[in-house]
Amino acid sequence: MKFYLLNITWKCQLACRYCWMRRNITPNKELASVPERTLDEWKAAIERDKPDRIGLGGGEPLAVSWVLDLIRAFPDVQFAINTNGLNADKITELVKERIPNVIHINYSYHPDAA
């Protein structure tokens, strides 16, 4: 089985003091200034070497406007999502549409968050 973990964004609505991204990515100007890839760029990258399963992380992947379009574009790939749960509208949309290739959603608890 081929598995990819894609950090499709470094953005997050939270500012947790223990976050690895805030310690390692945000202070690194070289990494922090890299433009985010578009939906079409991610789709092309996945098509070049399609995996069986993709884990979506970040930052907060559900904050990306086109994230559900990426999942819909690959119905034969299983997706797992790591989320802080603040984008409940995207979760509601997943449930409402019953998108079958989302096999796992990991809600993480953030005690530093309001």
C-alpha positions as CSV (number, residue, x, y, z in Angstrom):
1,M,0.0,0.0,0.0
2,K,1.3,3.4,-1.0
3,F,0.5,6.2,1.5
4,Y,1.2,10.0,1.3
5,L,0.9,12.6,4.0
6,L,0.2,15.9,2.3
7,N,0.5,19.2,4.2
8,I,-1.6,21.2,1.8
9,T,-1.2,24.4,3.9
10,W,0.8,25.8,6.7
11,K,-2.0,28.1,7.8
12,C,-4.0,27.4,11.0
13,Q,-6.6,29.4,12.9
14,L,-4.9,28.5,16.2
15,A,-1.6,29.7,17.8
16,C,-0.8,26.8,20.1
17,R,2.5,27.3,21.9
18,Y,3.5,23.6,21.5
19,C,2.7,23.4,17.7
20,W,5.6,21.8,15.6
21,M,4.6,24.0,12.7
22,R,4.9,27.2,14.7
23,R,8.3,26.1,16.0
24,N,9.7,24.8,12.7
25,I,7.9,26.3,9.7
26,T,6.7,29.7,10.7
27,P,10.2,31.0,11.9
28,N,11.9,29.6,8.8
29,K,11.4,32.5,6.3
30,E,12.4,30.2,3.4
31,L,9.6,27.7,4.1
32,A,7.1,30.3,5.3
33,S,7.4,32.3,2.1
34,V,6.9,29.4,-0.3
35,P,3.6,30.0,-2.2
36,E,0.9,27.3,-1.5
37,R,0.1,24.9,-4.3
38,T,-3.2,25.2,-6.1
39,L,-5.8,22.5,-6.5
40,D,-4.6,21.8,-10.0
41,E,-1.0,21.5,-8.9
42,W,-1.9,19.0,-6.2
43,K,-4.1,17.0,-8.6
44,A,-1.2,16.8,-11.1
45,A,1.3,15.7,-8.4
46,I,-1.1,13.0,-7.2
47,E,-1.7,11.8,-10.8
48,R,2.0,11.4,-11.4
49,D,2.3,8.8,-8.7
50,K,-1.1,7.9,-7.4
51,P,-1.2,6.4,-3.9
52,D,-3.7,4.1,-2.3
53,R,-4.2,6.4,0.7
54,I,-3.6,10.1,1.5
55,G,-3.4,11.7,4.9
56,L,-4.3,15.4,4.7
57,G,-2.6,17.6,7.2
58,G,-1.1,21.0,7.6
59,G,-1.7,23.6,9.2
60,E,-5.4,23.1,9.0
61,P,-6.4,21.3,5.7
62,L,-10.1,21.9,6.1
63,A,-9.4,25.7,6.0
64,V,-8.3,25.3,2.3
65,S,-11.3,26.3,0.2
66,W,-10.8,23.5,-2.4
67,V,-9.9,20.6,-0.1
68,L,-13.2,18.7,-0.7
69,D,-12.7,19.1,-4.5
70,L,-9.3,17.4,-4.1
71,I,-10.9,14.5,-2.3
72,R,-13.7,14.3,-4.9
73,A,-11.2,14.3,-7.7
74,F,-9.8,10.9,-6.6
75,P,-12.7,8.6,-5.7
76,D,-10.4,5.5,-5.9
77,V,-7.9,7.0,-3.3
78,Q,-8.7,6.7,0.5
79,F,-8.4,9.9,2.5
80,A,-7.7,10.5,6.2
81,I,-8.0,14.0,7.5
82,N,-6.2,15.6,10.5
83,T,-8.2,18.6,11.7
84,N,-8.5,20.9,14.7
85,G,-12.3,20.8,14.1
86,L,-12.9,24.5,13.6
87,N,-14.1,24.0,10.0
88,A,-17.3,22.1,11.0
89,D,-18.9,23.3,7.8
90,K,-16.6,21.1,5.8
91,I,-17.2,18.1,8.0
92,T,-21.0,18.7,7.6
93,E,-20.6,18.8,3.9
94,L,-18.6,15.5,3.9
95,V,-21.3,13.8,6.0
96,K,-24.2,15.3,3.9
97,E,-22.6,14.1,0.6
98,R,-21.5,10.8,2.1
99,I,-18.1,11.1,0.4
100,P,-17.2,7.4,0.5
101,N,-13.4,7.7,0.2
102,V,-12.9,9.6,3.5
103,I,-12.1,6.7,5.8
104,H,-10.8,8.6,8.8
105,I,-11.1,12.0,10.5
106,N,-8.8,12.8,13.4
107,Y,-10.0,15.7,15.5
108,S,-7.1,16.9,17.7
109,Y,-7.6,18.6,21.0
110,H,-5.8,21.9,21.6
111,P,-5.9,23.0,25.2
112,D,-4.3,26.4,24.3
113,A,-7.2,27.2,22.0
114,A,-10.0,29.4,23.1
